Amino acid sequence: GTFLLGGSFAFVLSGVTATSTLVELHANAVPYHALAGFGGWLSCTAIGVSYRLLPMFMLSPDTERATGRVAWLSLSMALVLVVAVMPLMVLVGAAAGTKVSIVLAVAGALALGAVVLYGIDIAFFYRNRKRRKTELNLRAAGGALVALYAAIALFITAAVRGTLDVHAGAVTYLFAFGWLSGLGLSQLYKIVPFLTWLECYGPVMGRRPTPRVQDLVVERRVEPWFVLYFASVAIGTGALLAEAPGLLRVAAATTLIAAIVIVAELVLARRLHNVAAEARLPEGARVPRLFLPAATNR
Protein backbone atom coordinates (compact mmCIF):
# COMPACT_ATOMS: atom_id res chain seq x y z
CA GLY A 1 0.00 0.00 0.00
CA THR A 2 2.82 2.41 0.85
CA PHE A 3 4.47 1.64 -2.49
CA LEU A 4 1.27 2.12 -4.49
CA LEU A 5 0.42 5.42 -2.83
CA GLY A 6 3.99 6.67 -3.28
CA GLY A 7 4.02 5.52 -6.88
CA SER A 8 0.82 7.39 -7.66
CA PHE A 9 2.29 10.55 -6.10
CA ALA A 10 5.44 10.16 -8.20
CA PHE A 11 3.43 9.90 -11.42
CA VAL A 12 1.57 13.12 -10.59
CA LEU A 13 4.62 15.10 -9.45
CA SER A 14 6.71 14.03 -12.46
CA GLY A 15 3.99 15.07 -14.89
CA VAL A 16 3.57 11.57 -16.30
CA THR A 17 -0.15 11.76 -15.64
CA ALA A 18 -2.67 14.48 -14.90
CA THR A 19 -5.55 12.13 -14.20
CA SER A 20 -7.95 13.93 -11.90
CA THR A 21 -8.32 10.89 -9.65
CA LEU A 22 -4.58 10.65 -8.98
CA VAL A 23 -4.25 14.43 -8.60
CA GLU A 24 -7.02 14.37 -5.99
CA LEU A 25 -5.33 11.46 -4.24
CA HIS A 26 -2.02 13.34 -4.12
CA ALA A 27 -3.68 16.46 -2.79
CA ASN A 28 -5.37 14.70 0.13
CA ALA A 29 -3.69 11.36 0.86
CA VAL A 30 -0.06 12.31 1.61
CA PRO A 31 -0.62 12.02 5.40
CA TYR A 32 -1.95 8.49 4.93
CA HIS A 33 1.13 7.60 2.92
CA ALA A 34 3.33 8.81 5.79
CA LEU A 35 1.27 6.87 8.33
CA ALA A 36 1.46 3.74 6.20
CA GLY A 37 5.23 4.08 5.88
CA PHE A 38 6.22 4.97 9.43
CA GLY A 39 3.39 3.28 11.30
CA GLY A 40 2.95 0.39 8.91
CA TRP A 41 5.87 -0.89 6.89
CA LEU A 42 8.73 0.31 9.10
CA SER A 43 7.10 -0.16 12.50
CA CYS A 44 5.59 -3.53 11.62
CA THR A 45 9.04 -4.69 10.56
CA ALA A 46 10.63 -3.34 13.74
CA ILE A 47 7.98 -4.90 15.98
CA GLY A 48 8.09 -8.23 14.16
CA VAL A 49 11.88 -8.43 14.32
CA SER A 50 11.97 -7.46 18.00
CA TYR A 51 9.43 -10.18 18.80
CA ARG A 52 12.13 -12.66 17.74
CA LEU A 53 15.39 -10.93 18.55
CA LEU A 54 14.66 -9.68 22.07
CA PRO A 55 13.52 -13.06 23.48
CA MET A 56 16.48 -14.74 21.80
CA PHE A 57 19.02 -12.32 23.27
CA MET A 58 17.36 -12.38 26.71
CA LEU A 59 16.92 -16.17 26.67
CA SER A 60 13.20 -15.72 27.29
CA PRO A 61 10.30 -17.99 26.31
CA ASP A 62 9.46 -17.19 22.68
CA THR A 63 6.28 -19.23 22.34
CA GLU A 64 3.46 -17.44 20.56
CA ARG A 65 1.19 -15.57 22.98
CA ALA A 66 -2.44 -14.54 22.64
CA THR A 67 -1.46 -10.92 23.21
CA GLY A 68 0.88 -11.09 20.24
CA ARG A 69 -1.82 -12.51 17.97
CA VAL A 70 -4.31 -9.84 19.00
CA ALA A 71 -1.66 -7.15 18.54
CA TRP A 72 -0.98 -8.25 14.98
CA LEU A 73 -4.69 -8.48 14.20
CA SER A 74 -5.32 -4.98 15.56
CA LEU A 75 -2.34 -3.50 13.74
CA SER A 76 -3.33 -5.21 10.48
CA MET A 77 -6.87 -3.82 10.72
CA ALA A 78 -5.50 -0.34 11.40
CA LEU A 79 -3.25 -0.57 8.35
CA VAL A 80 -6.12 -1.68 6.12
CA LEU A 81 -8.07 1.38 7.21
CA VAL A 82 -5.14 3.76 6.60
CA VAL A 83 -3.79 2.25 3.37
CA ALA A 84 -6.99 1.18 1.62
CA VAL A 85 -10.17 2.57 3.16
CA MET A 86 -9.13 6.17 3.82
CA PRO A 87 -7.55 6.85 0.39
CA LEU A 88 -10.67 5.33 -1.19
CA MET A 89 -12.84 7.68 0.86
CA VAL A 90 -10.74 10.58 -0.41
CA LEU A 91 -11.34 9.48 -3.99
CA VAL A 92 -15.11 9.25 -3.58
CA GLY A 93 -15.26 12.69 -1.98
CA ALA A 94 -15.85 11.76 1.65
CA ALA A 95 -12.98 13.90 2.87
CA ALA A 96 -15.21 16.95 3.22
CA GLY A 97 -17.27 15.32 5.98
CA THR A 98 -16.42 13.74 9.29
CA LYS A 99 -16.22 10.18 8.01
CA VAL A 100 -12.47 10.27 7.39
CA SER A 101 -11.86 11.59 10.90
CA ILE A 102 -13.95 8.78 12.36
CA VAL A 103 -12.08 6.12 10.39
CA LEU A 104 -8.76 7.70 11.39
CA ALA A 105 -9.80 7.61 15.05
CA VAL A 106 -10.74 3.93 14.77
CA ALA A 107 -7.42 3.14 13.09
CA GLY A 108 -5.58 5.05 15.80
CA ALA A 109 -7.40 3.18 18.55
CA LEU A 110 -6.58 -0.17 16.94
CA ALA A 111 -2.91 0.78 16.52
CA LEU A 112 -2.71 2.05 20.10
CA GLY A 113 -4.17 -1.20 21.39
CA ALA A 114 -1.62 -3.16 19.36
CA VAL A 115 1.29 -1.13 20.74
CA VAL A 116 0.03 -1.56 24.32
CA LEU A 117 -0.14 -5.35 23.84
CA TYR A 118 3.33 -5.25 22.29
CA GLY A 119 4.61 -3.51 25.41
CA ILE A 120 2.96 -6.16 27.59
CA ASP A 121 4.76 -8.88 25.64
CA ILE A 122 8.13 -7.12 25.88
CA ALA A 123 7.64 -6.77 29.65
CA PHE A 124 6.83 -10.50 29.81
CA PHE A 125 10.03 -11.36 27.94
CA TYR A 126 12.06 -9.19 30.30
CA ARG A 127 10.52 -10.59 33.50
CA ASN A 128 10.96 -14.19 32.36
CA ARG A 129 14.47 -13.89 30.94
CA LYS A 130 17.09 -16.45 31.94
CA ARG A 131 19.95 -14.07 31.21
CA ARG A 132 19.82 -11.95 34.36
CA LYS A 133 22.48 -9.46 33.27
CA THR A 134 21.16 -7.46 30.34
CA GLU A 135 23.66 -6.64 27.63
CA LEU A 136 24.04 -3.23 26.02
CA ASN A 137 21.87 -4.02 23.00
CA LEU A 138 18.94 -4.77 25.31
CA ARG A 139 19.47 -1.69 27.45
CA ALA A 140 19.67 0.47 24.33
CA ALA A 141 16.50 -1.17 23.00
CA GLY A 142 14.85 0.13 26.15
CA GLY A 143 15.68 3.66 25.00
CA ALA A 144 14.03 2.96 21.65
CA LEU A 145 10.90 1.65 23.36
CA VAL A 146 10.74 4.75 25.56
CA ALA A 147 10.97 6.86 22.39
CA LEU A 148 8.13 4.87 20.79
CA TYR A 149 5.72 5.42 23.66
CA ALA A 150 6.83 9.03 24.11
CA ALA A 151 6.15 9.69 20.41
CA ILE A 152 2.70 8.12 20.74
CA ALA A 153 1.94 10.20 23.83
CA LEU A 154 3.12 13.34 22.03
CA PHE A 155 0.97 12.48 19.00
CA ILE A 156 -2.15 11.96 21.13
CA THR A 157 -1.53 15.14 23.11
CA ALA A 158 -1.06 17.21 19.96
CA ALA A 159 -4.16 15.68 18.35
CA VAL A 160 -6.33 16.38 21.41
CA ARG A 161 -5.06 19.97 21.67
CA GLY A 162 -5.47 20.56 17.94
CA THR A 163 -1.77 21.32 17.40
CA LEU A 164 -0.86 18.26 15.36
CA ASP A 165 -0.14 20.33 12.25
CA VAL A 166 2.37 22.40 14.23
CA HIS A 167 3.99 19.53 16.12
CA ALA A 168 3.94 16.83 13.43
CA GLY A 169 7.65 17.42 12.82
CA ALA A 170 8.54 16.77 16.46
CA VAL A 171 6.45 13.59 16.54
CA THR A 172 8.04 12.34 13.33
CA TYR A 173 11.56 13.22 14.51
CA LEU A 174 11.17 11.32 17.79
CA PHE A 175 9.49 8.38 16.07
CA ALA A 176 12.04 8.09 13.27
CA PHE A 177 15.29 8.69 15.14
CA GLY A 178 14.32 7.57 18.63
CA TRP A 179 12.22 4.50 17.91
CA LEU A 180 13.11 3.21 14.43
CA SER A 181 16.77 4.23 14.15
CA GLY A 182 17.40 3.69 17.86
CA LEU A 183 16.05 0.15 17.76
CA GLY A 184 18.01 -0.58 14.59
CA LEU A 185 21.31 0.62 16.05
CA SER A 186 20.74 -1.22 19.33
CA GLN A 187 20.09 -4.56 17.65
CA LEU A 188 22.86 -4.16 15.09
CA TYR A 189 25.23 -3.82 18.02
CA LYS A 190 24.46 -7.47 18.83
CA ILE A 191 23.70 -8.84 15.38
CA VAL A 192 26.96 -7.76 13.74
CA PRO A 193 29.25 -9.33 16.40
CA PHE A 194 27.07 -12.45 16.51
CA LEU A 195 27.18 -13.03 12.76
CA THR A 196 30.89 -12.18 12.70
CA TRP A 197 31.54 -14.76 15.42
CA LEU A 198 29.59 -17.42 13.51
CA GLU A 199 31.41 -16.62 10.30
CA CYS A 200 34.89 -16.48 11.80
CA TYR A 201 34.83 -18.94 14.69
CA GLY A 202 31.88 -21.19 13.89
CA PRO A 203 33.93 -23.49 11.62
CA VAL A 204 36.50 -24.17 14.39
CA MET A 205 34.11 -24.26 17.35
CA GLY A 206 34.79 -27.32 19.49
CA ARG A 207 38.16 -27.92 17.83
CA ARG A 208 39.98 -24.75 18.87
CA PRO A 209 39.62 -22.29 21.76
CA THR A 210 37.47 -19.38 20.59
CA PRO A 211 36.56 -16.01 22.13
CA ARG A 212 33.03 -15.21 23.24
CA VAL A 213 30.70 -13.07 21.16
CA GLN A 214 30.98 -10.37 23.83
CA ASP A 215 34.75 -10.32 23.36
CA LEU A 216 34.22 -8.77 19.92
CA VAL A 217 32.86 -5.55 21.46
CA VAL A 218 33.66 -3.25 24.38
CA GLU A 219 30.34 -2.25 25.94
CA ARG A 220 31.70 0.23 28.47
CA ARG A 221 33.28 2.21 25.63
CA VAL A 222 30.13 2.34 23.51
CA GLU A 223 27.43 2.75 26.15
CA PRO A 224 28.01 6.51 26.64
CA TRP A 225 27.47 7.01 22.91
CA PHE A 226 24.10 5.25 23.03
CA VAL A 227 23.17 7.48 25.97
CA LEU A 228 24.29 10.53 23.99
CA TYR A 229 22.36 9.33 20.94
CA PHE A 230 19.03 9.04 22.73
CA ALA A 231 19.61 12.18 24.81
CA SER A 232 20.33 14.24 21.69
CA VAL A 233 17.21 12.86 19.98
CA ALA A 234 15.17 13.94 23.00
CA ILE A 235 16.77 17.40 22.92
CA GLY A 236 16.11 17.67 19.19
CA THR A 237 12.47 16.80 19.76
CA GLY A 238 12.25 19.46 22.44
CA ALA A 239 13.88 21.97 20.11
CA LEU A 240 11.25 21.29 17.46
CA LEU A 241 8.49 21.74 20.02
CA ALA A 242 10.07 25.00 21.21
CA GLU A 243 10.80 26.14 17.64
CA ALA A 244 14.50 26.57 18.43
CA PRO A 245 16.35 25.89 15.13
CA GLY A 246 19.81 26.55 16.56
CA LEU A 247 19.36 23.98 19.32
CA LEU A 248 17.91 21.54 16.78
CA ARG A 249 21.02 21.82 14.60
CA VAL A 250 23.29 21.11 17.58
CA ALA A 251 21.14 18.17 18.68
CA ALA A 252 20.97 16.71 15.16
CA ALA A 253 24.75 17.02 14.74
CA THR A 254 25.26 15.30 18.09
CA THR A 255 22.91 12.49 17.07
CA LEU A 256 24.84 12.06 13.83
CA ILE A 257 28.20 11.95 15.62
CA ALA A 258 26.93 9.38 18.13
CA ALA A 259 25.55 7.22 15.32
CA ILE A 260 28.85 7.40 13.42
CA VAL A 261 30.79 6.32 16.51
CA ILE A 262 28.43 3.37 17.07
CA VAL A 263 28.80 2.31 13.43
CA ALA A 264 32.59 2.64 13.76
CA GLU A 265 32.42 0.25 16.72
CA LEU A 266 30.56 -2.22 14.51
CA VAL A 267 33.38 -1.97 11.98
CA LEU A 268 35.92 -2.69 14.74
CA ALA A 269 33.88 -5.72 15.79
CA ARG A 270 33.75 -6.93 12.20
CA ARG A 271 37.53 -6.63 11.94
CA LEU A 272 38.06 -8.46 15.30
CA HIS A 273 39.88 -5.40 16.61
CA ASN A 274 38.76 -5.92 20.21
CA VAL A 275 39.76 -9.58 20.46
CA ALA A 276 43.05 -10.28 22.22
CA ALA A 277 45.82 -10.91 19.68
CA GLU A 278 46.61 -14.40 20.97
CA ALA A 279 42.97 -15.50 20.60
CA ARG A 280 42.04 -13.53 17.49
CA LEU A 281 42.72 -16.06 14.76
CA PRO A 282 43.00 -19.69 15.87
CA GLU A 283 44.02 -22.18 13.20
CA GLY A 284 41.24 -22.52 10.64
CA ALA A 285 39.69 -19.11 11.34
CA ARG A 286 40.04 -16.02 9.18
CA VAL A 287 39.17 -12.36 9.36
CA PRO A 288 35.86 -11.79 7.57
CA ARG A 289 35.38 -9.09 4.99
CA LEU A 290 33.64 -5.93 6.06
CA PHE A 291 30.42 -6.62 4.14
CA LEU A 292 30.62 -9.82 2.13
CA PRO A 293 30.10 -13.18 3.89
CA ALA A 294 32.80 -15.82 4.08
CA ALA A 295 31.24 -17.82 1.25
CA THR A 296 32.37 -15.12 -1.20
CA ASN A 297 35.68 -14.42 0.52
CA ARG A 298 37.89 -16.52 -1.75
C-alpha positions as CSV (number, residue, x, y, z in Angstrom):
1,G,0.0,0.0,0.0
2,T,2.8,2.4,0.9
3,F,4.5,1.6,-2.5
4,L,1.3,2.1,-4.5
5,L,0.4,5.4,-2.8
6,G,4.0,6.7,-3.3
7,G,4.0,5.5,-6.9
8,S,0.8,7.4,-7.7
9,F,2.3,10.6,-6.1
10,A,5.4,10.2,-8.2
11,F,3.4,9.9,-11.4
12,V,1.6,13.1,-10.6
13,L,4.6,15.1,-9.4
14,S,6.7,14.0,-12.5
15,G,4.0,15.1,-14.9
16,V,3.6,11.6,-16.3
17,T,-0.2,11.8,-15.6
18,A,-2.7,14.5,-14.9
19,T,-5.6,12.1,-14.2
20,S,-8.0,13.9,-11.9
21,T,-8.3,10.9,-9.7
22,L,-4.6,10.6,-9.0
23,V,-4.3,14.4,-8.6
24,E,-7.0,14.4,-6.0
25,L,-5.3,11.5,-4.2
26,H,-2.0,13.3,-4.1
27,A,-3.7,16.5,-2.8
28,N,-5.4,14.7,0.1
29,A,-3.7,11.4,0.9
30,V,-0.1,12.3,1.6
31,P,-0.6,12.0,5.4
32,Y,-1.9,8.5,4.9
33,H,1.1,7.6,2.9
34,A,3.3,8.8,5.8
35,L,1.3,6.9,8.3
36,A,1.5,3.7,6.2
37,G,5.2,4.1,5.9
38,F,6.2,5.0,9.4
39,G,3.4,3.3,11.3
40,G,3.0,0.4,8.9
41,W,5.9,-0.9,6.9
42,L,8.7,0.3,9.1
43,S,7.1,-0.2,12.5
44,C,5.6,-3.5,11.6
45,T,9.0,-4.7,10.6
46,A,10.6,-3.3,13.7
47,I,8.0,-4.9,16.0
48,G,8.1,-8.2,14.2
49,V,11.9,-8.4,14.3
50,S,12.0,-7.5,18.0
51,Y,9.4,-10.2,18.8
52,R,12.1,-12.7,17.7
53,L,15.4,-10.9,18.6
54,L,14.7,-9.7,22.1
55,P,13.5,-13.1,23.5
56,M,16.5,-14.7,21.8
57,F,19.0,-12.3,23.3
58,M,17.4,-12.4,26.7
59,L,16.9,-16.2,26.7
60,S,13.2,-15.7,27.3
61,P,10.3,-18.0,26.3
62,D,9.5,-17.2,22.7
63,T,6.3,-19.2,22.3
64,E,3.5,-17.4,20.6
65,R,1.2,-15.6,23.0
66,A,-2.4,-14.5,22.6
67,T,-1.5,-10.9,23.2
68,G,0.9,-11.1,20.2
69,R,-1.8,-12.5,18.0
70,V,-4.3,-9.8,19.0
71,A,-1.7,-7.1,18.5
72,W,-1.0,-8.3,15.0
73,L,-4.7,-8.5,14.2
74,S,-5.3,-5.0,15.6
75,L,-2.3,-3.5,13.7
76,S,-3.3,-5.2,10.5
77,M,-6.9,-3.8,10.7
78,A,-5.5,-0.3,11.4
79,L,-3.2,-0.6,8.3
80,V,-6.1,-1.7,6.1
81,L,-8.1,1.4,7.2
82,V,-5.1,3.8,6.6
83,V,-3.8,2.3,3.4
84,A,-7.0,1.2,1.6
85,V,-10.2,2.6,3.2
86,M,-9.1,6.2,3.8
87,P,-7.5,6.9,0.4
88,L,-10.7,5.3,-1.2
89,M,-12.8,7.7,0.9
90,V,-10.7,10.6,-0.4
91,L,-11.3,9.5,-4.0
92,V,-15.1,9.2,-3.6
93,G,-15.3,12.7,-2.0
94,A,-15.8,11.8,1.6
95,A,-13.0,13.9,2.9
96,A,-15.2,16.9,3.2
97,G,-17.3,15.3,6.0
98,T,-16.4,13.7,9.3
99,K,-16.2,10.2,8.0
100,V,-12.5,10.3,7.4
101,S,-11.9,11.6,10.9
102,I,-13.9,8.8,12.4
103,V,-12.1,6.1,10.4
104,L,-8.8,7.7,11.4
105,A,-9.8,7.6,15.1
106,V,-10.7,3.9,14.8
107,A,-7.4,3.1,13.1
108,G,-5.6,5.0,15.8
109,A,-7.4,3.2,18.6
110,L,-6.6,-0.2,16.9
111,A,-2.9,0.8,16.5
112,L,-2.7,2.1,20.1
113,G,-4.2,-1.2,21.4
114,A,-1.6,-3.2,19.4
115,V,1.3,-1.1,20.7
116,V,0.0,-1.6,24.3
117,L,-0.1,-5.3,23.8
118,Y,3.3,-5.3,22.3
119,G,4.6,-3.5,25.4
120,I,3.0,-6.2,27.6
121,D,4.8,-8.9,25.6
122,I,8.1,-7.1,25.9
123,A,7.6,-6.8,29.6
124,F,6.8,-10.5,29.8
125,F,10.0,-11.4,27.9
126,Y,12.1,-9.2,30.3
127,R,10.5,-10.6,33.5
128,N,11.0,-14.2,32.4
129,R,14.5,-13.9,30.9
130,K,17.1,-16.5,31.9
131,R,20.0,-14.1,31.2
132,R,19.8,-11.9,34.4
133,K,22.5,-9.5,33.3
134,T,21.2,-7.5,30.3
135,E,23.7,-6.6,27.6
136,L,24.0,-3.2,26.0
137,N,21.9,-4.0,23.0
138,L,18.9,-4.8,25.3
139,R,19.5,-1.7,27.5
140,A,19.7,0.5,24.3
141,A,16.5,-1.2,23.0
142,G,14.8,0.1,26.2
143,G,15.7,3.7,25.0
144,A,14.0,3.0,21.7
145,L,10.9,1.6,23.4
146,V,10.7,4.8,25.6
147,A,11.0,6.9,22.4
148,L,8.1,4.9,20.8
149,Y,5.7,5.4,23.7
150,A,6.8,9.0,24.1
151,A,6.1,9.7,20.4
152,I,2.7,8.1,20.7
153,A,1.9,10.2,23.8
154,L,3.1,13.3,22.0
155,F,1.0,12.5,19.0
156,I,-2.1,12.0,21.1
157,T,-1.5,15.1,23.1
158,A,-1.1,17.2,20.0
159,A,-4.2,15.7,18.4
160,V,-6.3,16.4,21.4
161,R,-5.1,20.0,21.7
162,G,-5.5,20.6,17.9
163,T,-1.8,21.3,17.4
164,L,-0.9,18.3,15.4
165,D,-0.1,20.3,12.2
166,V,2.4,22.4,14.2
167,H,4.0,19.5,16.1
168,A,3.9,16.8,13.4
169,G,7.7,17.4,12.8
170,A,8.5,16.8,16.5
171,V,6.5,13.6,16.5
172,T,8.0,12.3,13.3
173,Y,11.6,13.2,14.5
174,L,11.2,11.3,17.8
175,F,9.5,8.4,16.1
176,A,12.0,8.1,13.3
177,F,15.3,8.7,15.1
178,G,14.3,7.6,18.6
179,W,12.2,4.5,17.9
180,L,13.1,3.2,14.4
181,S,16.8,4.2,14.1
182,G,17.4,3.7,17.9
183,L,16.0,0.1,17.8
184,G,18.0,-0.6,14.6
185,L,21.3,0.6,16.0
186,S,20.7,-1.2,19.3
187,Q,20.1,-4.6,17.6
188,L,22.9,-4.2,15.1
189,Y,25.2,-3.8,18.0
190,K,24.5,-7.5,18.8
191,I,23.7,-8.8,15.4
192,V,27.0,-7.8,13.7
193,P,29.3,-9.3,16.4
194,F,27.1,-12.5,16.5
195,L,27.2,-13.0,12.8
196,T,30.9,-12.2,12.7
197,W,31.5,-14.8,15.4
198,L,29.6,-17.4,13.5
199,E,31.4,-16.6,10.3
200,C,34.9,-16.5,11.8
201,Y,34.8,-18.9,14.7
202,G,31.9,-21.2,13.9
203,P,33.9,-23.5,11.6
204,V,36.5,-24.2,14.4
205,M,34.1,-24.3,17.3
206,G,34.8,-27.3,19.5
207,R,38.2,-27.9,17.8
208,R,40.0,-24.8,18.9
209,P,39.6,-22.3,21.8
210,T,37.5,-19.4,20.6
211,P,36.6,-16.0,22.1
212,R,33.0,-15.2,23.2
213,V,30.7,-13.1,21.2
214,Q,31.0,-10.4,23.8
215,D,34.8,-10.3,23.4
216,L,34.2,-8.8,19.9
217,V,32.9,-5.5,21.5
218,V,33.7,-3.2,24.4
219,E,30.3,-2.3,25.9
220,R,31.7,0.2,28.5
221,R,33.3,2.2,25.6
222,V,30.1,2.3,23.5
223,E,27.4,2.7,26.1
224,P,28.0,6.5,26.6
225,W,27.5,7.0,22.9
226,F,24.1,5.3,23.0
227,V,23.2,7.5,26.0
228,L,24.3,10.5,24.0
229,Y,22.4,9.3,20.9
230,F,19.0,9.0,22.7
231,A,19.6,12.2,24.8
232,S,20.3,14.2,21.7
233,V,17.2,12.9,20.0
234,A,15.2,13.9,23.0
235,I,16.8,17.4,22.9
236,G,16.1,17.7,19.2
237,T,12.5,16.8,19.8
238,G,12.2,19.5,22.4
239,A,13.9,22.0,20.1
240,L,11.2,21.3,17.5
241,L,8.5,21.7,20.0
242,A,10.1,25.0,21.2
243,E,10.8,26.1,17.6
244,A,14.5,26.6,18.4
245,P,16.3,25.9,15.1
246,G,19.8,26.5,16.6
247,L,19.4,24.0,19.3
248,L,17.9,21.5,16.8
249,R,21.0,21.8,14.6
250,V,23.3,21.1,17.6
251,A,21.1,18.2,18.7
252,A,21.0,16.7,15.2
253,A,24.7,17.0,14.7
254,T,25.3,15.3,18.1
255,T,22.9,12.5,17.1
256,L,24.8,12.1,13.8
257,I,28.2,12.0,15.6
258,A,26.9,9.4,18.1
259,A,25.5,7.2,15.3
260,I,28.8,7.4,13.4
261,V,30.8,6.3,16.5
262,I,28.4,3.4,17.1
263,V,28.8,2.3,13.4
264,A,32.6,2.6,13.8
265,E,32.4,0.3,16.7
266,L,30.6,-2.2,14.5
267,V,33.4,-2.0,12.0
268,L,35.9,-2.7,14.7
269,A,33.9,-5.7,15.8
270,R,33.7,-6.9,12.2
271,R,37.5,-6.6,11.9
272,L,38.1,-8.5,15.3
273,H,39.9,-5.4,16.6
274,N,38.8,-5.9,20.2
275,V,39.8,-9.6,20.5
276,A,43.1,-10.3,22.2
277,A,45.8,-10.9,19.7
278,E,46.6,-14.4,21.0
279,A,43.0,-15.5,20.6
280,R,42.0,-13.5,17.5
281,L,42.7,-16.1,14.8
282,P,43.0,-19.7,15.9
283,E,44.0,-22.2,13.2
284,G,41.2,-22.5,10.6
285,A,39.7,-19.1,11.3
286,R,40.0,-16.0,9.2
287,V,39.2,-12.4,9.4
288,P,35.9,-11.8,7.6
289,R,35.4,-9.1,5.0
290,L,33.6,-5.9,6.1
291,F,30.4,-6.6,4.1
292,L,30.6,-9.8,2.1
293,P,30.1,-13.2,3.9
294,A,32.8,-15.8,4.1
295,A,31.2,-17.8,1.3
296,T,32.4,-15.1,-1.2
297,N,35.7,-14.4,0.5
298,R,37.9,-16.5,-1.7
